[in-house]
Amino acid sequence: MAELLDHLRRRIAHEGPITVAQYMETCLAHPDHGYYMTRDPLGAAGDFTTAPEISQMFGELIGMWAAQIWQTMGSPNSFNWIELGPGRGTLSADALRAMSGVPGLKPALEVHLVEMSPVLRERQAATLQGWFPNWHDRIDTLPDGPAVIVANEFFDALPVRQLVRTGQGWRERTVELSKDGALTFGLTPALGIAPVLPKGIVDAREGDIIEVSPASIGIARALSDHLRDHGGAALIIDYGHTLSVPGDTLQAVKEHAYHDVLRDPGSADLTAHVDFAELARAVRSAAGIVHGPVTQGAFLSALGIHVRAEQLRVNASPKQRADIDSALERLTAGAAMGRLFKVMAISAANLPTPAGFEDLQSPSLTVTEDGS
Ligand SMILES: C[S@@+](CC[C@H](N)C(=O)[O-])C[C@H]1O[C@@H](n2cnc3c(N)ncnc32)[C@H](O)[C@@H]1O
């Protein structure tokens, strides 16, 4: 996107270096040239493939998870299905279809999608025909009432600030212009505002990079408040870590391969790993209840993905069976998405522990209060 590179060059020339968070936000969300604003990046012909695009089993199991929340709430007459960053709408479509089979639930459902991309909104409208979704630019306008809120690979797209420990103290990583006008990383001379570091980080060493995502923290707190006021639960699924540890996780992906973060801005997906320990602390500080995180493999297994795969295999052709087996492997195996991806739930205080989080015996799968 030559236009976005020109825009960034002009902006930096006028205003000075920008933070990594500003760079990430501009690359993804610039109204005219931002990555998500201009394309549907999902699928084999795009840049990356997400879990719901791998198999219908993913959305179906999440739909049944949501139905169980609805039932434990006493089957209210009105229930909001809310998805943050729904991509092509595939997860919502599979989940809503599964939920429709639960007696009494379909008439209660209202669909709300938080989506910034006009291109993806069109795609979602086509996928979710008959569900009459309501779109929102931001979570502030979500409706009152009990809800299940799902965010799959949404938080990893929210901007991160990168703070660097130097011999002179903390500095913030910036994007600036080299002498020949290329984008390059730099550091602020000093930090204007002292950074609020994740609580789990105690002994950062010189050269360490700490990522903080004020946008993610704000949204996690807002979800917690929403559930406290209206009831229900949220499910956050993403790749990331269960402890707050130093590390540069900012990455660009284009055509299913890693790409230079500063090259061709706006043409590649930019993400950072989600710090689940920090999200959990944010929710708890807003008096919300956190469950997990657990690994995606453990979560889907607890929800019965193997049983669902067996059901689908019964009437499948040999080719379809091979696809089901391959999808199962990709979604659950530790070497694929099963371990890197984590699942964390937030719930209103009066709900029992949601499905998939009851059996948190293995300490390696869980995060404790202090992130240790
Ligand atoms: C990686 S895609 C995930 C899509 C989908 N959840 C899936 O699993 O296939 C990220 C989605 O979040 C949306 N998105 C990213 N940042 C957003 C923001 N700040 N506000 C609203 N939507 C956003 C994108 O447009 C896209 O729909």
The ligand as an SDF file (V2000), in Angstrom:
LIG
                    3D

 27 29  0  0  0  0  0  0  0  0999 V2000
   -7.9610  -12.0330   12.7350 C   0  0  0  0  0  0  0  0  0  0  0  0
   -9.5580  -11.5230   12.2790 S   0  0  0  0  0  0  0  0  0  0  0  0
  -10.5080  -12.7430   13.1720 C   0  0  0  0  0  0  0  0  0  0  0  0
  -11.7860  -13.0490   12.5070 C   0  0  0  0  0  0  0  0  0  0  0  0
  -12.7110  -14.0740   13.1660 C   0  0  0  0  0  0  0  0  0  0  0  0
  -12.9080  -13.8360   14.5790 N   0  0  0  0  0  0  0  0  0  0  0  0
  -12.2360  -15.4770   12.9320 C   0  0  0  0  0  0  0  0  0  0  0  0
  -11.8680  -16.1360   13.8880 O   0  0  0  0  0  0  0  0  0  0  0  0
  -12.2340  -15.9020   11.7730 O   0  0  0  0  0  0  0  0  0  0  0  0
   -9.8070  -10.0300   13.2350 C   0  0  0  0  0  0  0  0  0  0  0  0
  -11.1820   -9.4500   13.1470 C   0  0  0  0  0  0  0  0  0  0  0  0
  -11.2940   -8.3620   14.0750 O   0  0  0  0  0  0  0  0  0  0  0  0
  -11.6930   -7.1660   13.4000 C   0  0  0  0  0  0  0  0  0  0  0  0
  -11.0690   -6.0680   14.1440 N   0  0  0  0  0  0  0  0  0  0  0  0
   -9.7520   -5.9070   14.4140 C   0  0  0  0  0  0  0  0  0  0  0  0
   -9.5510   -4.8180   15.1830 N   0  0  0  0  0  0  0  0  0  0  0  0
  -10.7800   -4.2950   15.4400 C   0  0  0  0  0  0  0  0  0  0  0  0
  -11.2450   -3.1750   16.1910 C   0  0  0  0  0  0  0  0  0  0  0  0
  -10.3770   -2.3960   16.8300 N   0  0  0  0  0  0  0  0  0  0  0  0
  -12.5620   -2.9450   16.2370 N   0  0  0  0  0  0  0  0  0  0  0  0
  -13.4350   -3.7630   15.5860 C   0  0  0  0  0  0  0  0  0  0  0  0
  -13.0540   -4.8210   14.8450 N   0  0  0  0  0  0  0  0  0  0  0  0
  -11.7470   -5.0930   14.7730 C   0  0  0  0  0  0  0  0  0  0  0  0
  -11.2030   -7.3870   11.9920 C   0  0  0  0  0  0  0  0  0  0  0  0
  -11.7990   -6.5520   11.0490 O   0  0  0  0  0  0  0  0  0  0  0  0
  -11.5410   -8.8660   11.8130 C   0  0  0  0  0  0  0  0  0  0  0  0
  -12.9250   -9.0560   11.5950 O   0  0  0  0  0  0  0  0  0  0  0  0
  1  2  1  0
  2  3  1  0
  2 10  1  0
  3  4  1  0
  4  5  1  0
  5  6  1  0
  5  7  1  0
  7  8  2  0
  7  9  1  0
 10 11  1  0
 11 12  1  0
 11 26  1  0
 12 13  1  0
 13 14  1  0
 13 24  1  0
 14 15  1  0
 14 23  1  0
 15 16  2  0
 16 17  1  0
 17 18  1  0
 17 23  2  0
 18 19  1  0
 18 20  2  0
 20 21  1  0
 21 22  2  0
 22 23  1  0
 24 25  1  0
 24 26  1  0
 26 27  1  0
M  CHG  2   2   1   9  -1
M  END
$$$$
